Amino acid sequence: MDSIIITGGLGFIGSRFVKLCLEKGHDIKIIDKATYAANLDRLETNIGYFRKDIRDVTKSDIEGYDYVVNFAAETHVDNSISNGHPFIRSNVEGVFNLLEQSRKTNIKKFIQISTDEVYGDIEKGESDEGHPINPSSYYSATKASADMLVMSACRTYGLPYIITRTCNNYGPGQHEEKFIPKLEKCLQENKPIPVYMPGTQTREWIHVDDNCNAIYNLMIGNKVNDIYNIGSGERYTNLEVIDILDKENKANIEMVPDRKGHDKRYALNSNKYKSEFGDPSSITFKEYYK
């Protein structure tokens, strides 16, 4: 059974991928800096991890493993607006170091977990994998930079890779700074829900386990040196998300000034993945929150 290094394995998505890989019987090594967004309790099992910044990973940390799957990243856009330095360090310098160490080994594939945000605003239609990169925040710009570094490592050194670009994830264990956990907490505590004006910003949503299953398929499959969008086609405005989760119709919405550079709409074309592996989405957003 193939062995896997999972960076950022204590994070929201990374921990669910760890769970999946353990269920499949893989030998795994978790590397995580254990920042504020990490949580060992997410693993639901007595498994250890290596506390390490991905900027400090060495060749010996990777050698002997078949795959490197990089979930490690700073991801909260609001934080990138207030201070972009951590995003440069983790999302650019960290990925660069992982690539440098990985190319010195014989890994089968480097999996870079990216985001639909690298495409920027999609006012009409959908963005496929060939859509121009047009990031709007330091967060999305650093993720786009990481994608370019991965492709460059392949071109120059022959490092095999897959890049996944997924839409917004939802599901158990997400950090409370994110929109849905923050919304749920406000509803539970009967507090005002802060919503960026005008509330019509549209996002596409996929369950975290569906995303992890798609990443796993791309990891173990024979596809290499390519990019895949992973989306559900389910798109809702922020106000529509509140309506879906607000079962008791008690939401107290507080409109706040829109954040700087806020993208109005994301929409992924995931036909490439669907044509090769099938629909990645096994549950709908409304079914999950009914």
C-alpha positions as CSV (number, residue, x, y, z in Angstrom):
1,M,0.0,0.0,0.0
2,D,1.3,3.4,-1.0
3,S,2.6,5.7,1.7
4,I,1.6,9.4,1.9
5,I,2.9,12.6,3.5
6,I,0.0,14.9,4.3
7,T,1.0,18.5,5.2
8,G,-1.6,20.5,7.0
9,G,-3.2,17.3,8.3
10,L,-4.6,18.9,11.4
11,G,-6.6,21.4,9.4
12,F,-10.2,21.2,8.3
13,I,-9.8,19.5,4.9
14,G,-6.5,17.9,5.6
15,S,-7.8,16.0,8.7
16,R,-10.7,14.6,6.7
17,F,-8.2,13.4,4.1
18,V,-6.1,11.8,6.8
19,K,-9.2,9.9,8.0
20,L,-9.9,8.7,4.4
21,C,-6.3,7.5,3.8
22,L,-6.3,5.7,7.2
23,E,-9.6,3.9,6.2
24,K,-8.0,2.9,2.9
25,G,-5.0,1.3,4.8
26,H,-2.2,3.7,3.8
27,D,0.8,4.5,5.9
28,I,0.8,8.2,6.5
29,K,2.9,10.9,8.0
30,I,1.3,14.2,9.1
31,I,3.4,17.3,9.0
32,D,1.7,20.4,10.5
33,K,2.9,23.7,12.0
34,A,0.0,23.5,14.4
35,T,-1.1,27.1,14.0
36,Y,-4.4,28.6,15.4
37,A,-6.5,26.8,12.8
38,A,-5.1,23.3,13.5
39,N,-6.8,20.9,15.9
40,L,-5.5,17.5,16.8
41,D,-9.0,16.5,18.0
42,R,-10.1,16.5,14.4
43,L,-8.3,13.3,13.7
44,E,-10.6,11.2,16.0
45,T,-7.8,8.7,16.5
46,N,-4.5,8.3,18.4
47,I,-2.1,9.2,15.7
48,G,1.0,11.3,16.0
49,Y,2.2,14.2,13.8
50,F,5.4,16.0,13.1
51,R,5.2,19.6,14.2
52,K,7.0,21.4,11.5
53,D,6.7,24.5,9.3
54,I,6.7,23.3,5.6
55,R,9.4,25.9,5.0
56,D,11.7,23.7,7.2
57,V,10.8,20.3,5.7
58,T,13.9,18.4,4.5
59,K,14.6,15.7,2.0
60,S,14.8,13.1,4.8
61,D,11.3,14.0,5.9
62,I,10.0,13.0,2.5
63,E,12.3,10.2,1.4
64,G,10.7,6.8,1.2
65,Y,7.1,8.1,0.7
66,D,5.1,7.7,-2.5
67,Y,3.0,10.9,-2.4
68,V,3.1,14.4,-0.9
69,V,-0.3,16.0,-0.5
70,N,-0.1,19.6,0.4
71,F,-3.0,21.0,2.4
72,A,-0.8,23.3,4.5
73,A,-1.8,27.0,3.8
74,E,-3.0,30.2,5.2
75,T,-6.5,30.4,3.8
76,H,-8.6,33.2,5.4
77,V,-9.0,36.1,3.0
78,D,-9.8,38.6,5.7
79,N,-6.5,37.7,7.4
80,S,-4.6,38.2,4.2
81,I,-6.1,41.7,3.9
82,S,-4.9,42.7,7.4
83,N,-1.5,41.0,7.1
84,G,-0.3,39.3,3.9
85,H,3.1,38.2,5.2
86,P,2.0,34.8,6.7
87,F,0.5,34.0,3.3
88,I,3.7,34.7,1.5
89,R,5.6,32.6,4.0
90,S,3.3,29.5,4.0
91,N,1.7,29.6,0.6
92,V,4.7,30.6,-1.5
93,E,7.9,30.0,0.4
94,G,6.5,26.8,2.0
95,V,5.4,25.3,-1.2
96,F,8.7,26.2,-2.9
97,N,10.6,24.3,-0.1
98,L,8.3,21.3,-0.4
99,L,8.9,21.2,-4.1
100,E,12.7,21.6,-3.7
101,Q,12.8,18.7,-1.2
102,S,10.3,16.5,-3.2
103,R,12.2,16.7,-6.5
104,K,15.2,15.2,-4.8
105,T,13.3,12.1,-4.0
106,N,11.4,9.5,-6.0
107,I,7.8,10.4,-5.2
108,K,5.1,9.3,-7.6
109,K,3.2,12.5,-7.4
110,F,3.0,15.9,-5.7
111,I,-0.6,17.0,-5.0
112,Q,-1.1,20.7,-4.6
113,I,-4.5,21.7,-3.1
114,S,-5.5,25.0,-4.7
115,T,-8.7,27.0,-4.9
116,D,-11.3,28.3,-7.3
117,E,-10.3,31.8,-6.0
118,V,-7.3,31.8,-8.3
119,Y,-9.6,32.5,-11.2
120,G,-11.0,35.7,-9.6
121,D,-14.4,37.1,-10.3
122,I,-16.5,35.0,-12.8
123,E,-19.4,37.4,-13.5
124,K,-20.9,35.1,-16.1
125,G,-20.5,31.5,-17.1
126,E,-17.9,29.1,-15.5
127,S,-14.2,28.9,-15.2
128,D,-12.6,25.7,-16.6
129,E,-9.0,24.7,-16.0
130,G,-7.8,26.8,-18.9
131,H,-9.4,30.0,-17.6
132,P,-6.9,32.9,-17.1
133,I,-5.6,33.3,-13.5
134,N,-6.8,36.6,-12.0
135,P,-6.5,36.6,-8.2
136,S,-8.0,39.4,-6.2
137,S,-6.5,39.0,-2.7
138,Y,-3.1,38.2,-1.3
139,Y,-4.6,34.8,-0.3
140,S,-5.6,33.9,-3.9
141,A,-2.5,35.5,-5.3
142,T,-0.2,33.3,-3.2
143,K,-2.2,30.2,-4.1
144,A,-1.9,31.1,-7.8
145,S,1.8,31.6,-7.2
146,A,2.1,28.2,-5.7
147,D,0.3,26.6,-8.7
148,M,2.9,28.2,-11.0
149,L,5.7,27.0,-8.8
150,V,4.4,23.4,-9.0
151,M,4.1,23.5,-12.8
152,S,7.6,25.0,-13.1
153,A,9.0,22.2,-10.9
154,C,7.5,19.8,-13.4
155,R,8.8,21.6,-16.5
156,T,12.3,22.1,-15.1
157,Y,12.9,19.1,-12.9
158,G,10.3,16.6,-14.1
159,L,8.5,16.5,-10.8
160,P,5.1,14.8,-11.3
161,Y,2.1,16.7,-10.0
162,I,-1.6,17.2,-9.8
163,I,-3.2,20.5,-8.9
164,T,-6.8,20.5,-7.6
165,R,-8.9,23.7,-7.5
166,T,-11.9,23.3,-5.4
167,C,-14.8,25.4,-4.4
168,N,-15.9,26.3,-0.8
169,N,-16.0,23.3,1.5
170,Y,-18.4,22.6,4.3
171,G,-18.8,19.9,6.9
172,P,-17.7,18.9,10.4
173,G,-14.7,20.5,12.1
174,Q,-14.4,23.7,10.2
175,H,-12.7,26.6,12.1
176,E,-15.1,29.2,13.5
177,E,-13.6,32.0,11.5
178,K,-15.2,30.7,8.3
179,F,-18.6,31.8,7.1
180,I,-20.8,28.8,7.9
181,P,-19.4,28.0,11.4
182,K,-19.6,31.7,12.3
183,L,-23.2,31.7,11.0
184,E,-24.1,28.6,13.0
185,K,-22.6,30.1,16.1
186,C,-24.6,33.3,15.7
187,L,-27.8,31.4,15.2
188,Q,-27.2,29.2,18.3
189,E,-26.4,32.3,20.5
190,N,-29.1,34.4,18.9
191,K,-26.5,37.1,17.9
192,P,-26.4,39.3,14.9
193,I,-24.9,37.7,11.8
194,P,-22.4,40.0,10.1
195,V,-22.8,39.9,6.3
196,Y,-20.7,41.8,3.8
197,M,-22.9,44.2,1.8
198,P,-24.8,43.5,-0.3
199,G,-25.0,39.8,0.6
200,T,-25.3,38.7,-3.0
201,Q,-21.7,37.4,-3.3
202,T,-22.1,33.9,-4.8
203,R,-20.0,30.9,-3.9
204,E,-20.1,27.2,-4.9
205,W,-20.2,24.6,-2.1
206,I,-19.0,21.0,-1.8
207,H,-18.9,18.7,1.2
208,V,-15.4,18.3,2.5
209,D,-15.6,14.5,2.2
210,D,-16.6,14.6,-1.4
211,N,-13.7,16.9,-2.1
212,C,-11.3,14.5,-0.2
213,N,-12.6,11.5,-2.2
214,A,-11.9,13.4,-5.5
215,I,-8.4,14.3,-4.3
216,Y,-7.8,10.7,-3.4
217,N,-9.0,9.5,-6.8
218,L,-6.6,11.9,-8.5
219,M,-3.7,10.9,-6.3
220,I,-3.9,7.2,-6.8
221,G,-5.1,7.4,-10.5
222,N,-2.9,7.4,-13.5
223,K,-3.4,11.1,-14.3
224,V,-0.4,13.3,-13.9
225,N,0.9,16.8,-14.6
226,D,-2.5,18.3,-14.9
227,I,-5.1,20.5,-13.2
228,Y,-8.6,19.5,-12.1
229,N,-11.4,21.6,-10.9
230,I,-13.5,20.0,-8.2
231,G,-16.9,21.5,-7.8
232,S,-20.6,20.6,-7.2
233,G,-22.4,23.2,-9.3
234,E,-24.3,24.3,-6.2
235,R,-24.1,28.0,-6.0
236,Y,-25.7,30.3,-3.5
237,T,-25.5,33.9,-2.4
238,N,-24.5,34.5,1.2
239,L,-28.0,35.5,2.0
240,E,-29.3,32.3,0.5
241,V,-26.9,30.3,2.7
242,I,-28.4,32.0,5.7
243,D,-31.9,31.1,4.6
244,I,-30.9,27.4,4.2
245,L,-29.4,27.2,7.7
246,D,-31.9,29.4,9.5
247,K,-34.4,26.6,10.3
248,E,-36.3,28.7,12.9
249,N,-36.4,31.9,10.8
250,K,-34.8,33.9,13.6
251,A,-31.7,35.2,11.8
252,N,-30.7,38.7,12.8
253,I,-28.7,40.0,9.8
254,E,-26.3,42.9,10.3
255,M,-25.0,44.2,7.0
256,V,-21.4,45.4,7.2
257,P,-19.2,47.3,4.7
258,D,-17.9,45.0,2.0
259,R,-14.3,43.9,2.3
260,K,-11.6,45.2,0.0
261,G,-11.3,43.4,-3.4
262,H,-14.2,41.1,-2.6
263,D,-15.0,38.8,-5.6
264,K,-18.7,38.8,-6.5
265,R,-19.0,35.3,-7.9
266,Y,-17.2,32.0,-8.4
267,A,-18.4,29.2,-10.6
268,L,-16.4,26.1,-11.5
269,N,-16.6,24.0,-14.6
270,S,-15.8,20.6,-13.3
271,N,-16.6,18.6,-16.5
272,K,-13.1,17.4,-16.9
273,Y,-13.1,15.6,-13.5
274,K,-16.7,14.4,-14.1
275,S,-15.9,12.9,-17.5
276,E,-13.1,10.8,-16.0
277,F,-14.2,10.0,-12.5
278,G,-17.9,10.8,-12.3
279,D,-19.7,13.5,-10.3
280,P,-17.6,14.3,-7.2
281,S,-20.6,15.5,-5.2
282,S,-22.6,12.7,-3.4
283,I,-24.7,15.0,-1.2
284,T,-26.2,18.4,-1.8
285,F,-25.8,21.4,0.4
286,K,-29.5,21.6,1.1
287,E,-29.7,17.9,2.0
288,Y,-26.8,18.2,4.4
289,Y,-28.4,21.1,6.3
290,K,-32.0,20.0,6.1
